[in-house]
Amino acid sequence: MTEPSRLKVEVNDPQIKQTFSGHRGPITGLAINPNSNEIASSSEDSCVKIWSFKQDKRPYLFMGHLGSVTELCYSPNGDTIASSSKDETVKLWTNTFEGRSVGWRAHNGGVTTISFSSDGSYLLTGSEDKTLKVWSVSERKFEFSLSGHRDWIKSARFSSDTRMIISGSDDSEVKLWDTSRQELTSTLFGVEGAANAVRFHPDGACAAASSTDANIRIWDIRSQRLIQLYDGHSSSVTSIAFHPSGNYLLSSSLDSTLKIWDLRQGHIIYTLHGHEGGSTAVAFSKDGGQFVSGGIDGRIIAWKTNIMASTPETSSQANSKTKSLNATNKLRKSQSLTETIKSEKTEEAKLSEDLAEPLNKIVSQLNVITKAIVSLDQRVNKFEDHIKRISDRVGVVSNVEPSAPLEEI
């Protein structure tokens, strides 16, 4: 947390509630039950664990994956936990002490990300095989797949209305997909390095991505314009989470810190310490009153958010607190999220209107080119297979001994 010798902890500062230890590897995923009574965690030790906030209750251990568990999530009612693994499978666990599960092989490569739709009807998975897949939960049935990334997919999420999917990949691209048409709609440009985590803003108007270049970017979905860039971390940003109010963003990084960003003011308000080594995962509770973090050290920390009870800070107070946390010298001034969306009469907005049409044409052309490249790649593969078959036939013919010449009569 904040250094007590340099900054007195205030009543409304985030505070550590509990810590949990028991995994034998780095934490890869965290989720708080919708009822806010327990935490689910996944780890490189191939296990899923359920931790109760009641200290007298022992954690549940779910075992069954044969490789690192990469991510997990609760169903909207909290009765089911879904997990993804490097063993190419996904599992659905009943949230009971017995932890019964059903699983299936979902991809031709490690499954790197998993999430439920908001109504719990569908499951979204992404993989090292560069594809996204959507599954029916009730029937455990494959619905459709999406292709377009050129490298491993690291993160993917449904929008709140399930009409869109956002995905991030090692190919440095963040993509938006239409679930009804089952196709790519746009690519959000600007990411440098792999996109580690992607999330929709609670109001659905914006989307965020964190990356290995230590930055967090936020785009307006409608205009596909980059509207905020946060560069307060000094190493790869491993995970992000929007506060349910939509006013704050929480991030974890391999620089060992957690940061809370005020999206209305466009700056950092807290830098928190607690993990030895990199911080790898974060998640808010449904009501936003608490959040959890996990790290390479295998520990899980439950925090009391407190920021919802705090009064709005003046800019001088925010700047003072930020300086005390040694973060202002790393921040880039960015536009306020609210101002950027609502204000359309600023000079920048006027310039954007002038550029909107050519930029939209460029984006449209790039999408066409991307689809053409994918189609061309498929044709090249078919052509190579055809050449191979011809080559095999020629090889067979060349191995036949020539017949003896006819004798002269």
C-alpha positions in Angstrom: 0.0 0.0 0.0 1.1 3.7 0.3 4.3 4.3 2.3 3.2 5.3 5.8 6.4 7.3 6.4 5.7 9.6 3.5 1.9 9.8 3.4 -0.5 9.3 6.3 -3.3 6.8 5.4 -6.6 8.5 5.2 -10.0 7.1 6.2 -11.0 7.0 2.5 -7.8 5.5 1.1 -7.9 1.9 -0.1 -6.9 -0.5 2.7 -5.9 -4.1 2.9 -8.6 -6.3 4.4 -7.2 -9.8 4.1 -4.4 -11.7 2.5 -4.6 -15.3 1.2 -1.7 -17.7 0.5 -1.8 -21.3 -0.8 -1.0 -21.4 -4.5 2.3 -22.8 -5.5 2.7 -20.6 -8.6 1.9 -17.1 -9.8 -1.7 -16.0 -9.8 -3.1 -15.9 -13.3 -6.8 -14.9 -12.7 -9.1 -13.6 -10.0 -12.8 -13.1 -9.7 -15.1 -12.0 -6.8 -18.4 -13.9 -6.5 -21.4 -11.8 -7.5 -22.6 -12.2 -3.9 -19.3 -10.7 -2.7 -18.7 -13.5 -0.2 -15.7 -15.3 -1.8 -12.9 -15.1 -4.2 -11.9 -17.5 -7.0 -8.3 -17.7 -8.1 -6.3 -19.5 -10.8 -2.6 -20.2 -11.0 0.2 -21.6 -13.0 0.1 -24.5 -10.4 -2.8 -25.9 -12.5 -5.3 -25.4 -9.6 -8.4 -23.3 -9.0 -9.1 -22.2 -5.4 -12.1 -20.7 -3.7 -11.4 -18.4 -0.7 -14.1 -17.3 1.7 -14.0 -13.9 3.3 -15.0 -15.7 6.5 -11.6 -16.4 8.1 -12.8 -19.6 9.8 -13.7 -21.2 6.5 -11.1 -23.3 4.7 -10.5 -22.7 0.9 -11.8 -25.2 -1.7 -9.3 -26.7 -4.1 -10.4 -27.7 -7.6 -8.0 -29.9 -9.5 -8.4 -31.4 -12.9 -6.5 -29.3 -15.4 -3.2 -30.8 -16.7 -1.6 -27.5 -17.4 -1.4 -23.9 -16.1 -4.9 -22.4 -15.5 -4.8 -19.2 -17.4 -8.0 -17.4 -16.3 -11.4 -18.0 -14.6 -14.7 -16.3 -14.1 -18.0 -16.7 -12.2 -21.3 -17.1 -13.9 -23.7 -14.1 -13.3 -25.5 -16.0 -10.5 -22.3 -17.3 -8.9 -23.2 -21.0 -9.1 -20.7 -21.9 -11.7 -17.0 -21.2 -12.3 -15.4 -21.4 -15.7 -11.7 -21.9 -16.2 -9.3 -22.0 -19.2 -6.0 -23.8 -19.4 -2.8 -24.3 -21.3 -3.9 -28.0 -21.6 -6.3 -26.7 -24.5 -9.4 -27.4 -22.4 -12.1 -25.4 -20.5 -13.9 -26.6 -17.5 -17.2 -25.7 -15.8 -17.1 -26.2 -12.0 -20.1 -26.4 -9.7 -19.4 -23.9 -6.9 -19.6 -26.4 -4.1 -17.1 -28.1 -1.8 -17.1 -31.1 -4.1 -16.3 -29.0 -7.1 -17.7 -31.3 -9.7 -16.8 -30.3 -13.3 -17.4 -31.0 -16.9 -14.8 -30.1 -19.5 -13.9 -30.4 -23.1 -11.1 -29.7 -25.5 -11.9 -26.2 -26.8 -9.0 -25.2 -29.1 -5.9 -26.5 -31.0 -3.7 -24.6 -28.6 -3.6 -23.4 -25.0 -6.8 -21.6 -24.0 -5.7 -18.2 -22.7 -8.9 -16.3 -21.8 -12.5 -17.2 -20.8 -15.6 -15.1 -19.9 -19.3 -15.4 -19.6 -21.9 -13.3 -21.4 -23.8 -11.0 -19.1 -26.8 -13.3 -19.0 -24.7 -16.5 -18.5 -26.0 -18.1 -21.7 -22.7 -18.0 -23.6 -19.0 -18.6 -23.0 -16.2 -16.9 -24.8 -12.8 -18.4 -25.2 -9.5 -17.2 -26.9 -6.5 -19.3 -27.7 -2.9 -19.6 -28.7 -4.3 -21.0 -32.0 -5.3 -17.3 -32.8 -9.0 -17.9 -32.8 -12.0 -16.9 -30.6 -14.8 -19.3 -30.0 -18.3 -18.8 -28.6 -20.1 -21.7 -26.8 -23.6 -22.4 -25.5 -23.4 -23.0 -21.8 -26.5 -25.0 -21.3 -25.8 -27.4 -24.1 -22.0 -27.1 -23.9 -22.2 -26.7 -27.7 -19.9 -24.9 -30.1 -21.6 -21.9 -31.7 -19.1 -20.1 -33.9 -15.5 -19.0 -34.2 -13.8 -15.8 -35.2 -10.4 -15.5 -37.0 -8.3 -12.5 -37.8 -5.6 -12.2 -35.3 -2.0 -13.0 -36.4 -0.7 -14.2 -33.0 -1.8 -15.6 -29.7 -5.0 -14.1 -28.3 -4.4 -12.8 -24.7 -7.7 -11.5 -23.6 -11.4 -11.2 -24.8 -14.7 -10.0 -23.4 -18.4 -9.7 -24.4 -20.0 -6.3 -24.3 -22.8 -6.0 -21.7 -25.5 -6.6 -24.4 -23.5 -9.5 -25.9 -23.7 -7.8 -29.3 -20.0 -7.2 -29.5 -16.7 -8.9 -28.6 -13.4 -7.2 -27.9 -10.1 -9.1 -28.2 -6.4 -8.3 -27.6 -3.5 -10.3 -29.0 0.3 -10.6 -29.1 0.0 -9.2 -32.6 -0.4 -5.7 -30.9 -4.0 -5.4 -32.2 -7.3 -4.8 -30.4 -10.3 -5.9 -32.4 -14.0 -5.5 -32.2 -16.4 -8.2 -33.5 -20.1 -8.3 -34.3 -21.6 -11.4 -32.7 -24.8 -11.4 -34.8 -22.9 -11.2 -38.1 -20.0 -13.2 -36.7 -17.4 -11.0 -38.3 -14.7 -8.4 -37.6 -16.0 -4.8 -37.5 -12.9 -2.8 -36.7 -9.4 -2.7 -35.4 -8.4 -0.2 -32.7 -5.0 1.1 -33.5 -2.3 2.5 -31.3 -1.1 -0.4 -29.2 2.6 -0.9 -29.0 3.5 -4.4 -27.7 1.2 -7.2 -26.9 -2.3 -6.4 -25.6 -2.4 -8.2 -22.3 -6.0 -7.3 -21.2 -9.0 -5.7 -22.8 -12.3 -4.5 -21.2 -15.5 -2.7 -22.2 -16.4 0.4 -20.1 -19.6 -0.3 -18.1 -21.6 2.2 -20.2 -20.4 0.4 -23.4 -19.3 3.6 -25.1 -15.6 3.0 -24.6 -13.0 0.2 -24.4 -9.7 -0.1 -22.7 -6.6 -2.2 -23.3 -3.4 -2.6 -21.3 -0.1 -3.7 -22.9 3.5 -4.8 -22.5 4.6 -1.2 -23.4 3.5 -0.2 -19.8 0.6 1.9 -21.1 -3.2 1.8 -20.9 -5.3 3.1 -23.8 -9.0 4.0 -23.9 -10.9 4.4 -27.2 -14.3 5.8 -28.1 -16.0 2.8 -29.8 -18.2 4.8 -32.0 -15.5 7.0 -33.6 -12.7 4.4 -32.9 -10.6 7.3 -31.7 -8.0 7.0 -29.0 -9.2 9.4 -26.2 -7.0 8.6 -23.2 -3.5 7.3 -22.7 -2.1 6.5 -19.3 1.6 5.8 -18.9 2.1 5.8 -15.1 3.5 2.2 -14.9 7.1 1.4 -15.5 6.6 -2.2 -16.8 4.1 -4.4 -18.6 0.5 -3.7 -17.4 -0.9 -7.2 -16.8 -4.5 -6.7 -16.0 -7.2 -3.9 -15.8 -10.7 -3.6 -14.3 -13.3 -0.8 -14.5 -15.0 0.2 -11.3 -18.8 -0.5 -11.7 -19.5 3.2 -11.5 -17.3 3.7 -14.6 -15.4 6.5 -12.9 -12.3 4.6 -12.0 -9.9 2.1 -13.6 -7.7 -0.3 -11.6 -4.5 -1.8 -13.1 -1.8 -4.2 -12.1 1.8 -4.3 -13.5 5.0 -6.2 -13.4 6.5 -3.1 -11.7 4.9 -4.6 -8.6 2.3 -1.9 -8.2 -1.4 -1.4 -8.5 -2.8 1.9 -9.7 -6.2 3.5 -9.5 -7.0 6.1 -12.2 -9.7 8.8 -12.0 -11.2 8.7 -15.5 -13.1 11.9 -15.0 -10.0 13.9 -14.1 -7.7 11.9 -16.4 -5.0 11.2 -13.8 -3.8 8.7 -11.2 -5.1 8.9 -7.7 -3.4 6.0 -5.9 -0.4 3.8 -6.3 -0.6 0.7 -4.1 2.1 -1.7 -3.0 1.6 -5.2 -1.5 3.1 -7.9 -3.7 6.6 -9.1 -3.8 7.4 -9.2 -7.5 5.0 -8.4 -10.3 1.3 -7.9 -9.8 -0.6 -10.1 -12.3 -4.4 -9.9 -11.8 -7.1 -7.5 -10.4 -10.9 -7.6 -10.1 -13.6 -5.4 -8.5 -16.6 -6.8 -6.7 -20.0 -6.3 -8.3 -20.8 -3.3 -6.0 -17.3 -1.8 -6.3 -16.9 -1.8 -2.5 -13.8 -4.1 -2.6 -11.2 -5.4 -5.1 -8.6 -8.1 -5.1 -5.1 -8.4 -6.5 -2.8 -11.3 -7.2 0.9 -11.5 -7.9 3.9 -13.6 -9.0 4.4 -14.3 -5.3 1.3 -16.5 -5.4 -0.5 -14.2 -2.8 -4.0 -12.7 -3.1 -4.8 -9.4 -1.4 -8.3 -8.3 -0.7 -8.7 -4.5 -0.5 -11.4 -2.2 0.8 -12.0 0.3 -2.0 -13.2 3.3 0.0 -13.0 5.7 -2.9 -16.8 5.6 -3.3 -17.1 7.2 0.1 -14.5 9.9 -0.5 -15.4 13.4 -1.5 -14.2 14.8 -4.9 -10.6 16.1 -4.6 -9.6 19.5 -5.8 -6.9 19.4 -8.4 -4.3 20.7 -5.9 -5.2 17.9 -3.5 -4.9 15.3 -6.2 -1.6 16.7 -7.4 -0.3 16.7 -3.9 -1.3 13.1 -3.2 0.1 12.0 -6.6 3.5 13.6 -5.9 3.6 11.8 -2.6 3.1 8.6 -4.4 6.0 9.3 -6.8 3.8 9.0 -9.9 3.2 12.4 -11.3 6.5 12.5 -13.2 5.3 9.4 -15.1 1.9 10.6 -16.1 0.9 12.1 -19.4 -1.9 14.6 -19.3 -4.9 13.2 -21.0 -8.4 14.3 -21.7 -11.2 13.7 -19.3 -13.2 10.8 -20.4 -16.5 12.6 -19.7 -15.4 15.8 -21.5 -14.1 14.0 -24.5 -17.4 12.1 -25.1 -19.8 15.0 -24.3 -17.9 18.0 -25.8 -18.2 18.2 -29.6 -17.5 21.9 -30.0 -13.8 22.1 -29.1 -11.2 22.7 -31.7 -10.1 19.1 -31.5 -13.7 17.9 -32.1 -13.9 20.2 -35.1 -10.7 18.9 -36.5 -11.9 15.3 -35.8 -15.1 16.1 -37.9 -12.9 17.2 -40.8 -10.8 14.0 -40.6 -13.6 11.6 -39.7 -14.6 10.7 -43.3 -11.1 10.0 -44.6 -10.2 8.2 -41.4 -13.3 6.0 -41.6 -12.4 5.2 -45.3 -8.9 4.2 -44.3 -10.2 2.0 -41.5 -12.7 0.4 -43.9 -10.0 -0.2 -46.5 -7.7 -1.7 -43.8 -10.5 -4.1 -42.8 -11.0 -5.1 -46.4 -7.2 -5.6 -46.8 -7.2 -7.7 -43.6 -10.0 -9.9 -44.9 -8.2 -10.2 -48.3 -4.9 -11.2 -46.6 -6.8 -13.9 -44.6 -8.5 -15.2 -47.8 -5.1 -15.1 -49.7 -3.4 -17.0 -46.9 -6.1 -19.7 -47.2 -5.7 -19.9 -50.9 -1.9 -20.1 -50.6 -2.3 -23.0 -48.2 -4.6 -24.8 -50.6 -2.2 -24.1 -53.5 0.7 -25.5 -51.4 -1.3 -28.6 -50.7 -2.1 -28.9 -54.5 1.6 -28.5 -55.4 2.5 -31.2 -52.8 0.1 -33.7 -54.3 1.5 -33.0 -57.8 5.0 -33.4 -56.4 4.1 -36.7 -54.8 2.7 -38.0 -58.1 5.8 -36.9 -60.0 7.9 -38.7 -57.5 6.0 -41.9 -58.0 6.3 -41.6 -61.8 10.1 -40.9 -61.6 10.6 -44.1 -59.6 9.2 -46.3 -62.4 12.1 -48.0 -64.4 12.1 -47.1 -68.1 11.1 -49.9 -70.5 13.7 -51.5 -72.7 14.1 -50.0 -76.2 12.5 -51.9 -79.1 14.8 -54.0 -81.2 15.2 -53.2 -84.8 13.5 -55.6 -87.2 
